[in-house]
Amino acid sequence: MGYRIALNFEDGATRFITCAPGETVLDAAFRQRINLPMDCSDGVCGTCKCRCEQGAYDLGDDYIDEALTADEAEEGLVLTCQMRVSSDCVVAVPVPSSACKVKPAVHEGAVAAVDLVSDSTILLTLRLDDPAVLGFLPGQYVNLAVPGTDQHRAYSFSSKPGAAEASFLIRNMPGGLMSGWLTSMAKPGARMSFVGPQGSFFLRAVERPTILLAGGTGLAPILSMLEVLADTGTDQPLHLIYGVTRDGDMVEVPRIEALAGRLPSLSWTACVADPESAHPLKGYVTDHLTDTHLNAGDCDIYLCGPPPMVEAVRGFLRDKGVEPRHFHYEKFAPSEAPVAVAA
């Protein structure tokens, strides 16, 4: 028996290790060739101090207050040389992965399907070579290589961890390098590789009402989060607001409905910014974010969308004087410059 520990480094890289019962996280990392910061390994120097963001553990009594104060321990700080876990955990490591001699993790798979689910969105599905080796936290992204080039693009998983196939929602950009390859050259069985996972935008333990805000293809990481929650279950209220620019941009609605069927505590709405839309709800996500959802600030918010949307939500909360208990957000912007792709 062992526990899975996600080590999330300062540069956003994440690596998973297995920690045996009774084994310290520091020893488990060294055993798996990850050199976490350390000096004394006896609970004296504090060099190995990290933060446990999720999971159950015991710090023991074999360390001094100068290395880890009671207030720090109360805030979730840990000494990995003393920390012994009793569940899967997420540990934030305050140094870049390169400082711990962690090499980028490369994964490969074959194209299973490329579906143009709307004029603006491509659903890419990859059949993974080794799903068991790929670990990620729901909400994280990878750098997906454009076949035949030395370029890559960052995309969030819309699939859940552990699935045999990985899926991504990709904006279909006219003249875009990845978009062009997917729409004109990709065939089932074509090989693709990616590096990751990465990112600090991921699902934490759901302990209070949670709001999920998605703009366009920013829906992808939210879907990954909801898939995990549908499997694990939660009694906390969840509310998704999904906003798009035009009617034709709205995708994965049957999947959202299916997730709502599996998650009784999930409610959701969708809106379209285009004033000429035929959709019953128009405007932006902030137009449909109510005081009831915000729960006087006793809520967690996860937001993924283009920079103007993220800034609009931050401004909305500031103007209302509401400070959520936790506010996790990720901005994305088109990274593909127009490039001609030979058919």
C-alpha positions, 0 to 999 in steps of 0.5 A: 500500500502507498499514497500518491503525493503530488509535488507542485513546484514553484515553476508550475511543474508537478511530479507524482511520487509514491510514499509508503506508510511510515515513510517521510515525504523527503525519503520517498522523494529521494528514493524516486530521484527527486532532490527536495530541498534539505540540509539536516534531515533531522527537523532542525534547520527548516530547509525542507519546509513546504506547504501541504495544500491537501491531504492528511499527515502527521508531523510528529514531535521530532523537530524544533520550533525554530524549524517549524513554529506552531503558527506555521504548522497551523497554516499547513506548512510542513517539514518533509523530513518529518512529514508522514502521510495518511492519505494522498496529498498535494505538497507545494514546493517553494523552489523551481523543479530544476533546482530539485533535478526534476527532468521534464516529463514527456508523454505520448499518445495517438490521435483517437479523434479530432472533432470540430465541435463548433466553428471555434472549438476543436475537441482533440482526444488522444489514446495514451501510451501509458495512462498509469504513468501520467498523473495530473491534478484536475485543472492542470495543463500540458505543453502539446507539441505540434507534429513536424515542428519544434513548436508547442502549445499549452492546453488544459485537460478536459478529461479526468486523471487516470483515464485511458484517453486524454482530451483537450478543448482547443480554440480553432484559430484561422491560420493557427499552427496547431489548429491548421495541423488538427483540421487539415493534417491530423489522422487517427493514429497520428503520434503526438507528445506533450510535456507536463503536467503543469500549473497551480490552477487545480481542484482543492478539497471542496469544503464550502460552496464553490463557484466555477466560472468558465469562458470559451475553451476555459471550460476544459479544466472545469470539466476535468474538475467536475469529472473528479467531483462526480466520482468522489461526490460532495454535499457542498453546493456547486454552481457553474457559469459558462460564458461564450461570445456567440451561440456557435461557441457553446460546446459540451452541453450534453456532457455538462448535463450528464455531470449535473445528473451525477452531481446533485449539488451542481447547478449551472447556467450558460450565457452568450455575450452577443446581444443578437443571440437566440440563447435565453441568457445573454451577457457576461458571467458577472451578469449571472453571478448572484449574492446567493452564489457568493454566500457573503464571501464564504465560498471558493471560486475557480475561474478560467477564461481570457484575460479580459474575463478574468479581470472583469470578474476580479473587478466585479468582486472588488466593487461588491466588496466580496473577498472569497475564501479562496479564489483560483484563476487562470488566464489564457490567451491565443498563442498561435501566430498565423502560420501557413500549414501545408496540406 
